[in-house]
């Protein structure tokens, strides 16, 4: 090393000395040869050392490179090992997930199998709901009756709505009608139509009877099956109309009826002037009964898949016990209610069969406890708390014209009968006419007639309204009932509706004989030849009779002229159908006195078409006149002393002899009608049984 450093210094000195050194060497070549050789050798050794050093450095670099390469290889191996580890872990995780998924799928499969098993068990143990509706009472034609606790009255419209709702209700599998009694023949057809609508939805309707008579059985025959108990019976004695006459009774108490009529068939006054039917009235009544009888036979034959002659033979037999009725094809099952329920459960394959009693009948909130209980009670009694329509949707108004027709406001009697007041009906028609949302009006008529003046006022209101009006006839729309209908754009009647009776009657009861028997003397002072025309003591004088007859003939002329105009007939043609003759709806259609045989629903559809509405689209219905609130009826002062006394007498008599109810009802109605000088009244005193 020392030599190497020495050589390095010598080299540096040579470079620095430059030419001087070379000159010095040239000057002394001999003495420096050895030194030069030595230096050269030193240089060579130094060069070798440099080479060795470079080689060492190269080796070191190579060793470093190899080490780095080894490190890199080791690192790569580690990374690769790490990656492989990750891949293995990922594969294991994927395998675990696949195992979990397979396990979950297996569990899901087991759960589904369990659910299917439960569903299958439920399917074999299903609950079936059957609507149970009771048909009872007269089912009055009305805008709805109110009770002390809300709008709970049972009438025809609500009963039909309940039946038809069961047809649309997916939760209801069928309908049972417990038919305890049947309404009149016009309403009968309305209920049969509702039954047919349920059947059109693929649901069966069952008639559950204890026994059945006439119209009651005719209603049941529209159902899919009729069920009666072993002790039950079917009574089909045919059709019968009974007429009562009071001439001799009145004569015994000293009352003499002085009645007049226009039209040979106008028999409304005959019960008080005769002891038997006049020949024209007998002929007309016979034709009416014949058509009612024929309609009953053909309807039952069609419903029960029997021949008309077979039904005629059954009717001639009259009374059939349960087994006989089943053999004759009138009954499907003989079973008590519990037996029928068991068989029905098997028929529907139901684990549990539920009768939904009072189906769709409005319930009462009778909880009047708490601090607001009294307020809620009064709201219920006054009919408050119910939202009105109050919207702009198009509506059809149904105006119910029910009962004998009188001037003034409508009233209700102690017997549950309603009197149609001309003021009430005119106001209802006006309300419907002024309501811009009402597009058409249906006038639902169930009336035997009454006051000629009141009938004409209602008719006139129908003519003053620009909106379409359709008349729909119920059980009866005769005389005054036909009068108020004849101005409608179209007239519908039921097959069994009693209508027509275009004629006039008038008169009074002379009470002198009664006064004589009671020891009552009367004396009068009068001025004017006809001053005694309204006297209740004496019959009409010749002069008074002429005045009354002239007035009645003028009313009859107006009646026939307006009817002919409404029906687009010549007066002479209509007069052949008038004279007091009554007809069923089927015959009236053939004669042109009505337009169609159809239900209230058919009338509403017609009203929609006349109003330009889609007949298949549902519209809201506005029912008029609004029902009387019972709270107002009790405390409104409408019950005068005379009506209260009358109510007490009638209630006492009917409690002793319920059979007198119909007779007394008719007597009260006739007395009300005869307060006016001229009446358009059908012989409503007969009933078809």
Buried (B, 14 or more C-beta within 10 A) or exposed (E): EEEBEEBEEBBEEEEEEEEEEEEEBEEEEEEBEEEEEBBEEBBEEBEEBEEEEEEEEEEEEEEEEEEEEEEEEEEEEEEEEEEEEEEEEEEEEEEEEEEEEEEEEEEEEEEEEEEEEEEEEEEEEEEBBBBBBBBEBBBBBBBBBBBEBBBBBBBBBBBBEBBBBBBEBEEBBBBBBBBBBBBBBBBBBBBBBBBEBBBEEEBBBBBBBEBBBBBBBBBBBBBBBBBBBEEBBBBBEBBEBEBEBBBEEBEEEBBBBBBBBBBBBBBBBBBBBBEEBBEBBBBBBEBBBEBBBBBBBEBBBEBBEBEEEBBBEBBEEEEBBBEBBBEBBBBBBBBBBEBBBEEBBEEBEBBEBBBBEEBBBEEEEEEBEEEEEEEBBEBBBEBEEEEEEEEEEBBBBBBBBBBBBBBEBBBBBBBEBBBBBBBBBBBBBBBBBEBEBBBBBBBBBBBBBBBBBBBBBBBBBBEEBEBBBBBBBBBBBBBBBBBBBBBBBBBBBBBBBBBBBBBBBBBBBBBBBBBEEEEEEEEEEEEEEBEBBEBBBBBBBEEBBEBBBEBBEBBBBBBBEBBBBBBEBEBEEBBEBBBBBBBBBBBBBEBEBBBBBBBBBBBBBBBBBBBEBEEEEEBEBBBBBBBBBBBBBEEEEEBEEEEEEBBEEBEEBBEEEEEBBBBBBBBBBBEBBBEBBBBBBBBBBBEBE
